[in-house]
Amino acid sequence: MSSESAIKILVVEDESQIRKFLRISLEAHNYIVYEARLGEEGLMLVTSLNPDLVILDLGLPDLDGQNFIEQLREWSQIPVLVLSVRASETDKVQALDAGANDYVTKPFGIGELMARVRAILRSSDDSSNSATVFESQGLHVDFTTREVTVDGTAVHLSKKEYTLLRLLVSSHGQVLTHQQIIREIWDSTHQDDVHYLRVLVGQLRQKLGDNPAQPRFIMTVQGVGYRFSIL
Amino acid sequence: MGKMKPLFSTNTDKKKYLFAGMVVVATISLAFLVNRLMPHASLSLLFLTGVLVVSARTGLGPSLLSSIVSFLAYNFFFTPPYYTFEVADDGDVATLLFFLIIAAITGNLAARMHLEIAKRRTSLQRISNLYEFSRRMSSAASESTVLESLADHLAKSLERPVQVFTMATGEDEEPEQRATANNPIPIASDRLKLVWNQGLVNSEAAPELHAIRLATRTGVVGMVVIDGILDDEQLELTKSLCDQATIALDRTQLVEDLEQAKLVTETEQLRSALLSSISHDLRTPLASIIGSTTSLMEYGDSFSTTDRKDLLSTVTTEAQRLDRHIQNLLDMTRLGQGKLKLQREWVDLHDIISSAINRASVFKDKVTINTSVTNDVPVIWVHGVLIEQAVVNLMDNAIRFTPEDGVVTITAIDSGGNLKINVCDEGPGIPEKEREKVFDMFYTIRQGDRGQLQGTGLGLAICRGMIAAHGGTVTAKDGLQGTGTCMQIIIPIEIPEN
């Protein structure tokens, strides 16, 4: 993925009208767009085309989006951005826990979708580059020395707080579900202890000088999880 | 039953004595006939047989009477000296004694047997009554049936007035009369309340009445009031009947609760179906519209002219689709609230079909539409807009399900006072068992697959509602040449009254 022009995106969506505007807009950004109407077709295209990103509608005619992600994750780590009209938070959480990287709720503006696409592509790029430093909006994280500074001032974080921050910035822009974070920081026996996480996030925000009502760094996605600010 | 009755106390007793007399007379006549053929000692056996017959059929009294008369007749007519009551032989005295003893023994036996049979018969009657009652109780579908059966049955078995009360719910809690058998029992309501509260058998508040409360697991649900005092046996019977009725009441209550719960669940399901339908069907076109417009606004400058036109046409078609969904929902609400008023006018069916074709699905260009409306189809007296909407809904489905380059056929014929409109497609067809279900609200073939066919699951329900308003029917039939589906509208052709 050296140059943007080589980036291939597979759109799996049964609504032809939505496929159309996605294709036109994505192509205008020099992405190469492939389309699939059905889930099975989409899975086959993933194997043959090896795209860099899959944009997946959760309500497919032949295959539940959930199943699509589970089947895909058995052999591939290709990033998946989920489109869903479902209002229910649990559907999104399920999709994310199954391995989706992020989601956009229909109806959505094209700007929001493009931002998500960029964030996912960037972070999958980052991980392959294994960056040693993260820099955004005055926050500076040095992964080798574990030093964290906000607007030039050093911040001392506990081990758990640092793990949480690293987790969020390393997939910045993407939402992480409560379960995903808990699994990383504690272990799977604490799956239901979301309040531990809330306390930890509160502490981290305080140390970073982040206002929970208008957070600069850590955004709450109600009922789903947290994401590091995309800007 | 079970009590000794005085002689001649009833008509049946008189009959028994009469029967005894007749048997004796018959025996005497027979004895005259056979007198020549057998020795007189043997004749005593004949009389004995008569006595046996009488005692077996009647009781002690008649059999004793018949034995005495038989002996006297035997003595008078058939033992020397003839035609006197003198006894020449001591053996004849012994005969008399035998007659009496036999009559006493068999008469007693017979009486006991009769008594036993009568007892059996009553208990059999009681058992079959009870059985009948429990059968009625177990099949009773509602509280009121249970209460009425109880009152009826109690009144019949006790032979006295019976009333059943339940507590009226609401602010003024007062026992409410629910069922009554024989004559109503005069009882003041304040006394009734007292009896209800005390709930005693034969309570002080009403000493001349019997009150038995019906208590289920949820508490006292009713009370039986019986006029007069009951003996132990009757009380036992009453209690066991009340117990059965209580069980039945418990059961009917459970059934009612279940029904209620089912209704709540169904309403809940319908509501969530409606919500998910609205959220899916309204948001999907909106997603295309918002996506297309934001694409144009943000990146429009870099798009080619064709792409820009494409996006704009998306906005138009999706907005029209949205409008159709909203129209459907409005139609459904109108139908559901029963506010649909037919505004009949003279309409040409050709017009309806041609404008329906114009209005039908935006994808109609991908199929060929054949119409065949015979010329004898008259101008019809209907609410034109509704019939058109019904045909549009059927055509939308037909076009949607027919593969590309397929044929959708619309025919209309006048068939003996009925107008038949067929809309046939070349789609996958509807399985036999789903042909009725497709008319249910929010039902779409291949559930969970709404996006592909873009159905609301309302179209057919609306179509049926609109045709039903004209007294007609819509049914799904086999397609032409064995493939696809034919939707058939049948409307009775009506003529205005004036």
Interface residues (C-beta under 8 A of the other chain):
Chain A: D14 E15 Q17 I18 K20 F21 L22 I24 S25 A28 H29 D57 G59 L60 P61 D62 D64 L83 V85 R86 A87 K106 P107 F108 G109 I110 G111 L113
Chain B: S279 H280 R283 T284 P285 L286 A287 S288 I289 I290 G291 S292 T294 S295 E298 Y299 S302 F303 D307 D310 L311 T314 T317 E318 R446 G448 D449 R450 G451 Q452
